[in-house]
Amino acid sequence: MYQILRHVLNPVASIPSEKLIQVVLLLSVAVLGVFSLYLVGFDQGYLLAIFQGHGALTQNMLHELVHDARHVAAFPCH
């Protein structure tokens, strides 16, 4: 009974460390992939506007940086 309760209350401890590392790595790659997709496909200066202010929206630095990658990935940008 105590072993069952321990596994219910602490599920992460019951996962082998190798499996936990794989899950964390997979989630990290997924988050990085979604962020990269946003950066290449949808950002129009809003990400840099956090640091540069309104000038980032008018300069479109990230848009110009990934402009060709957008066309290769079939994202319309014009």
N, C-alpha and C positions, 0 to 999 in steps of 0.2 A: 504494500500500500504506500509506503513512504517513497519508494522509487518512482512510482507512477506520479505522485504528487510533485516530486522534485522535477520530473520532466515536463509537467504541465506548467509549473511556475517559472522554470528557467529553460525555455526551449533552445536558446542559443548555445548554452553549455552542452547540450546533447548532440550538437552538430560537430562532426570531426573538423579539426582546424583546416585540413586541406580543402574540404568542401566549402567551408566558410570563406576561405581565401578566394576560391573560384567564384562564389556568389558575389562577393564584394567587387572582384575584378570585372565580372560581367555587368553589374550595375553601374560601375564607373565608366565602362566603355559605352553603355547605353546612354548615360547622361551626356557624355562627351559627344556622342553622335547626334543626339537631339539638339544640343547647343550648336554644333557645327551646321546642322541643317537649317537652323534659324539664322545663323550668321550668313550663310551663303544664299539662302533663299528668300529671306523676308526682311532683314534689317535694312533700314534706310537712313541710318545715322543715329538711331535712338540709343544704341548701346554706348556709343561714345558721347552722347549728349549728357550722360550722367557725369562725365568728367570735364567735357569741354563746353558744355552749355549749348546755346542755340546755334553757335557756329558749326557744330558737328552736323546739324540738320541741313545747313546750306552747302557745306563742303562735300558731303557724301563720301568721305574718305573710305569707309569700309565697302560701300557700294562699288566704288571704282577699283578697289583692291581685288574684289572677287567677281568683277563684272564678267570676265570670260568664263569663269567657272559656273556662273548662273546660266549662261547660254548652253554650255555643255550639258548641264543637268536639266535642261529644258524648262527653266524658270523664266517666265517673261519678266522683263524689267523696264520696258519702254512702253 
